[in-house]
Structures are given as C-alpha cells and as structure tokens.
Amino acid sequence: MYVKLSILLLLIVIGLIACSGKNNKEDDKSDSSNEATIPPKDLPDAFLAGDFEKIYNQTSEGFQSQLTLKEFVQTTEAFHKDIRNYSLVSTMPLQGMSEYLWRNTKGNKGLRGIFAEDHTIEGLQVMPLTSNKDTDNQYTENTYQLPMEGEWLVFWGGTNELVNYHYATVSQRYAYDLVIQQEGTTFKGDPTKNKNYHAFGKKAVAPFDGVIVSSENTIPDNTPTIDTNTEQPLGNHVVIEHENNEYSFIAHLQEGSLMVQEGDEVFSGEVVGLVGNSGNSSEPHIHYHVADNEELQEATSIRIRLTQDREPIRGDMTEGFNLE
C-alpha cells in the first residue's frame, strides 16, 4: 500500500492530481469569485456538461500550479468524449478530506475526486479501466475470513484499478490493504511515528487453517511518510499453505512480532504476529492476498471467497475475527 497523500495527489496517468503549492500561472486562471461551488456529488455531471473551466477554477492553487487550464481542458474533454453516465462507486474520508470514486456505465473509465471541507478540489484523476473477466470470475476453493480482529477500513480492494491499485499486478491482483480509521484519519499526533497509527501493533491472525511455509521477522519498520523498503516488498510476513493449493500472504508485520515460524500448523483465528509498517509500506496496515504459489513473483492472485459472501471494496468498512 502507498497511502502517502503527496504521492496520491500527484498522479498523472491520463490523469492529474496535484498537491499544495503556489500558483504562478495567473494568466491561465479566469475569475471564479462569483461562481457557485460544485458539490462533490455533482462533479460527474459537471464533466459531462462540459463545465471544464468551472471545475478547474474550483481546484486548489497547488493543482493549478501543476496543470494549466488549457492542459486540463484538453485532457478531460478528450477523456469524456464517449461517456454518457457515471455511477458512484464509493466514498471515504482521506486524512481530513473526502474522496469520491465514480465509474462510467461501460465500466472502462473511472473518475476520482478529492475534496477539502470547503469543496476545494485538491485532487482529480481520470483513468481508463481494464478488466480480467477470466480471473475475476474464479474464486478461491476455500472460504476465508480477513486476517485481523474487529472492524477495519478497506483502503485498497476490488476488481479494477480505481478501487485497487494492486489490480494491475497479476501476483497481487485481488489483494486487500486494510487500515483503522478514527474520525477520518488513520493516526493521531505526529504522522512520522508508527505508534501513533491506530493499526500499529494490532493482531494479525490466520484467515484459515494451514501450515506456515514462509516467514520473515527481522526487517525494520519504516518511518511513516519518510521511507519505504522496495527491496523487500512484503516486509515481515507469513505465507500460509492451505488445502486446495492456496496460499495466504499476510504482509508488512511489525519487526520481531511473529508468533509462528516455518513448519508450524496454524488454525483459523490464531494470532500470527502484529501489524507493522515493514516492506513496501508507507504506514501501518495489513496487506492480505491469496495466490496459487508460495513464491510471490511466481504466483497468480486468486479472488478471495470471504465468509458471508462479502466483497468489500475501497472505502468499505469490513469485519475481521471476534477473538473475545
């Protein structure tokens, strides 16, 4: 997972997202002082109506410093040429702001908007969406529970790149990244300290019976918002072999927290370690996916059949185990 806001807000895919900064391109701005603000829920309608300049005028100075009005209109007008309708996919709080996601009727294009409390548009992204129908329709043979205790927020999860950035990667296509949010944010206090994140140190548990076939316990936790470890992407982790040749990957655990080792038999709901921030992770969270091989780079991710037929996506609250 990469949840660092400054990265999220600088996406230029076909799309565009910008972070704060001073705008030096006054010539590209038109006077918007008397324009009515577009409510977040009406953003798709504004795009479909061709109100590109009005939308641009509602974006932050930082956004406009990254993209001129002319560039914005050219990009978004071309993208929306064949779109007739959008439907809302999800909404969620995002570190003091609000994110809205929409997808067009055909399901091949997506729109992301990130709004401040005053409806200033802090981030926008338009992106083409691809589908992999063959694998989307193939579920695990086993039925799993998500590998944590209590209620968590799905930060990434689902069957397209709008809701799940893992989707483009075959080995992790159906992965979930799970965080704990309280009052719209995942931490309280200094965001550079792992201990200030609500998820840090929480229990990570086995999602189904199996045997530990791979583990790592000695990788230091990253400093949130400062660094990540791309050389060891899983960080501290366990891989559990289940029946039907299915393998659970539980990643980014806290250094030294593992309570199991290779060869151990584990049972559904058994604590295997504590949530950390190791590996390719920007803040404490749980990464979970199921695959057909214990070797990450050789595996193909399998869509997870969850208990109660749940299929949570980005922005949904979802339940783990009740260990009481």
C-alpha positions in Angstrom: 0.0 0.0 0.0 1.1 3.5 -0.7 -1.1 6.0 1.1 1.2 8.9 1.3 -1.0 11.8 0.4 1.6 13.8 -1.5 2.1 10.9 -3.8 -1.6 10.2 -4.3 -2.2 13.8 -5.2 0.5 13.9 -7.9 -0.8 11.2 -10.2 -0.5 12.0 -13.8 -1.9 8.9 -15.6 -4.0 10.3 -18.3 -5.0 12.0 -15.3 -4.0 14.6 -12.9 -3.7 15.1 -9.3 -1.8 17.8 -7.5 -0.8 18.7 -4.0 -0.4 22.1 -2.4 1.8 24.8 -3.8 1.7 28.4 -5.0 0.2 29.0 -8.4 2.3 31.2 -10.7 0.1 30.8 -13.8 -2.3 33.6 -13.3 -2.8 34.0 -17.0 -4.4 30.6 -17.2 -7.0 31.4 -14.5 -10.3 33.0 -15.0 -12.2 35.0 -12.4 -14.2 32.4 -10.4 -15.0 34.6 -7.4 -18.7 34.7 -8.2 -19.1 31.1 -9.4 -21.2 28.7 -7.4 -19.3 25.8 -5.9 -19.9 22.4 -7.5 -20.9 19.9 -4.7 -18.8 16.7 -4.7 -21.7 14.6 -5.8 -22.3 16.8 -8.8 -18.7 16.6 -10.2 -19.5 13.9 -12.8 -22.5 15.9 -14.1 -20.2 19.0 -14.4 -17.7 17.0 -16.5 -20.5 15.6 -18.7 -21.9 19.0 -19.2 -18.5 20.3 -20.4 -18.1 22.7 -17.5 -14.3 22.1 -17.5 -13.3 25.7 -16.8 -15.6 25.9 -13.8 -14.2 22.6 -12.4 -10.7 23.9 -12.9 -11.5 27.1 -11.1 -12.6 25.1 -8.1 -9.2 23.2 -7.9 -6.5 24.2 -5.4 -3.6 26.5 -6.2 -1.3 23.6 -5.9 -3.3 21.7 -8.6 -3.3 24.6 -10.9 0.5 25.0 -10.5 0.9 21.5 -11.9 -1.6 21.8 -14.8 -2.7 24.8 -16.8 -6.4 25.4 -17.7 -5.6 24.6 -21.4 -3.9 21.3 -20.5 -6.8 20.4 -18.1 -9.5 21.0 -20.7 -7.6 19.1 -23.4 -7.1 16.1 -21.2 -10.6 15.9 -19.6 -12.6 16.8 -22.7 -10.9 14.1 -24.7 -11.4 11.6 -21.9 -15.2 12.3 -21.6 -15.9 12.3 -25.3 -17.7 8.9 -25.3 -19.0 8.9 -21.7 -22.8 9.2 -21.2 -23.2 8.4 -17.5 -21.3 7.9 -14.3 -22.3 5.9 -11.2 -20.9 6.4 -7.7 -18.6 3.5 -6.7 -17.5 4.6 -3.2 -16.7 7.4 -0.9 -14.4 7.6 2.1 -12.6 10.0 4.4 -9.0 10.6 3.4 -6.8 12.3 6.1 -9.1 15.2 6.6 -10.5 15.3 3.1 -13.2 13.3 1.3 -12.7 11.0 -1.7 -15.4 10.2 -4.2 -15.0 7.5 -6.9 -17.2 7.1 -10.0 -17.2 4.7 -12.9 -18.9 5.0 -16.3 -21.7 2.7 -17.4 -19.4 0.6 -19.6 -17.0 0.2 -16.7 -14.0 1.1 -18.8 -13.3 4.6 -17.3 -13.0 5.9 -13.8 -13.1 9.3 -12.1 -11.6 10.2 -8.7 -12.2 13.5 -6.9 -10.6 14.5 -3.6 -12.3 17.4 -1.8 -11.5 19.7 1.2 -14.2 20.6 3.6 -14.9 23.8 1.7 -15.3 21.7 -1.5 -12.0 22.9 -3.0 -10.9 20.1 -5.3 -7.5 19.0 -4.0 -7.1 16.1 -6.4 -8.6 14.7 -9.6 -7.8 11.6 -11.6 -9.4 10.3 -14.7 -8.2 6.8 -15.7 -9.0 4.0 -18.2 -10.1 0.8 -16.5 -9.3 -2.7 -17.7 -11.0 -6.0 -16.6 -9.7 -9.5 -16.5 -13.0 -11.4 -16.6 -11.5 -14.9 -16.6 -9.7 -14.4 -13.3 -12.4 -12.1 -11.9 -14.9 -15.0 -12.1 -12.6 -17.5 -10.4 -12.7 -17.6 -6.6 -10.7 -19.5 -4.1 -11.9 -23.0 -3.2 -11.6 -22.2 0.5 -13.7 -19.6 2.3 -11.6 -17.1 4.3 -12.0 -14.5 7.0 -10.0 -11.4 6.7 -6.9 -11.7 8.9 -7.5 -9.1 11.6 -9.7 -8.5 14.7 -12.7 -6.2 14.7 -13.7 -3.5 12.1 -11.2 -2.1 9.6 -11.4 0.2 6.5 -10.6 -1.2 3.1 -8.0 1.2 1.7 -7.4 -0.8 -1.4 -9.6 -3.7 -2.6 -11.8 -4.6 -5.6 -11.7 -5.6 -9.2 -10.4 -2.6 -11.0 -7.5 -0.1 -10.6 -9.8 2.7 -9.5 -10.5 0.9 -6.2 -7.5 -1.4 -6.0 -4.1 -0.3 -7.2 -2.9 -4.0 -6.9 -5.2 -5.0 -9.8 -2.6 -4.3 -12.5 -0.2 -6.8 -10.9 -1.0 -10.5 -11.6 0.6 -11.8 -8.4 -1.4 -9.4 -6.1 -4.5 -8.6 -8.3 -7.1 -9.4 -5.6 -5.2 -8.1 -2.6 -6.6 -6.1 0.3 -4.9 -3.3 2.2 -6.7 -2.7 5.5 -6.3 0.2 7.9 -8.0 1.5 11.0 -9.6 5.0 10.7 -10.9 7.1 13.5 -12.5 10.5 12.9 -11.5 10.3 9.3 -7.8 9.7 9.8 -5.5 6.7 10.4 -3.3 8.3 13.0 -3.4 10.8 15.9 -0.4 13.1 16.6 2.9 13.0 14.8 2.4 11.1 11.5 6.1 10.1 11.4 5.7 7.8 14.4 4.4 4.3 13.9 2.9 4.1 17.4 0.5 7.0 16.5 -1.2 4.9 13.9 -4.4 3.2 15.0 -3.4 -0.1 13.2 0.1 -0.4 14.6 0.5 -3.3 17.0 -2.9 -4.8 16.4 -3.2 -8.6 16.0 -2.8 -10.2 12.6 -4.4 -13.7 12.5 -4.6 -16.7 10.3 -7.5 -16.4 7.9 -7.9 -20.2 7.6 -6.3 -23.4 8.8 -2.9 -24.2 7.3 0.8 -24.5 7.7 3.4 -21.7 7.7 5.7 -22.2 4.7 7.5 -18.9 4.6 8.1 -16.2 7.2 10.3 -13.2 7.9 10.6 -11.4 11.3 13.7 -9.2 11.2 13.0 -6.3 8.8 12.9 -2.9 10.5 9.7 -1.0 10.3 9.7 2.1 8.1 9.3 5.7 9.3 5.8 6.7 8.1 5.7 9.4 5.4 9.5 9.3 5.2 10.7 5.9 3.7 9.6 2.6 2.3 11.5 -0.7 1.6 11.0 -1.6 -2.0 13.9 -4.1 -1.9 11.8 -6.4 0.5 8.3 -5.6 -0.6 6.4 -8.0 1.8 8.5 -6.9 4.8 7.9 -9.1 7.8 5.3 -11.6 6.7 3.9 -15.1 6.8 2.8 -17.3 4.0 0.3 -20.0 5.0 -0.3 -23.1 2.8 -3.9 -24.2 2.9 -5.7 -27.1 1.3 -6.6 -26.9 -2.4 -3.1 -25.5 -3.1 -4.0 -22.0 -1.9 -1.6 -19.7 -0.1 -2.3 -16.7 2.1 0.1 -13.8 2.2 0.0 -11.5 5.3 2.5 -8.8 4.9 4.1 -5.6 6.5 4.1 -7.0 10.0 5.9 -5.4 12.9 9.6 -6.3 13.3 10.1 -9.1 15.9 6.4 -9.7 16.4 5.9 -13.0 14.7 4.5 -15.7 17.0 4.9 -18.5 14.5 7.7 -20.0 12.3 8.0 -22.1 9.2 6.5 -25.6 9.7 4.0 -24.5 12.3 0.4 -25.6 11.9 -2.0 -22.7 12.5 -5.7 -22.6 12.9 -8.3 -20.0 11.7 -8.2 -17.0 14.1 -4.8 -17.8 15.6 -2.6 -14.8 16.1 0.5 -15.0 13.8 2.0 -11.5 14.5 1.3 -7.8 15.0 0.5 -5.2 12.4 3.5 -3.1 11.4 5.0 -0.9 8.7 7.8 -3.0 7.1 8.5 -3.6 3.5 6.9 -1.5 0.7 4.6 0.2 3.1 4.1 3.9 3.9 2.1 3.5 7.1 1.0 0.6 9.4 -1.6 -1.6 7.7 -2.4 -5.2 6.8 -1.8 -6.4 3.3 -3.6 -9.7 2.5 -4.0 -11.8 -0.6 -4.4 -15.4 -1.6 -2.4 -17.0 -4.5 -1.6 -20.3 -6.1 2.1 -20.4 -5.2 4.1 -19.6 -2.1 6.7 -17.6 -4.2 5.4 -14.1 -4.6 6.8 -13.4 -8.1 5.7 -16.8 -9.5 2.2 -16.7 -8.1 -1.1 -15.7 -9.6 -3.5 -14.0 -7.2 -6.9 -15.6 -6.7 -10.1 -13.7 -5.9 -10.9 -14.4 -2.3 -14.1 -16.1 -1.3 -14.9 -14.5 2.0 -17.3 -15.5 4.8 -20.9 -14.3 4.4 -20.2 -13.7 0.7 -18.7 -10.3 1.4 -16.9 -8.5 -1.4 -15.7 -5.2 0.2 -14.1 -2.6 -1.9 -12.1 0.6 -1.3 -14.0 2.8 1.2 -16.0 0.0 2.8 -15.8 -1.0 6.5 -15.3 -4.7 6.9 -15.2 -7.1 9.8 -12.4 -9.5 10.8 -12.4 -12.0 13.7 -14.0 -11.6 17.1 -11.3 -13.0 19.3 -13.0 -12.4 22.6 
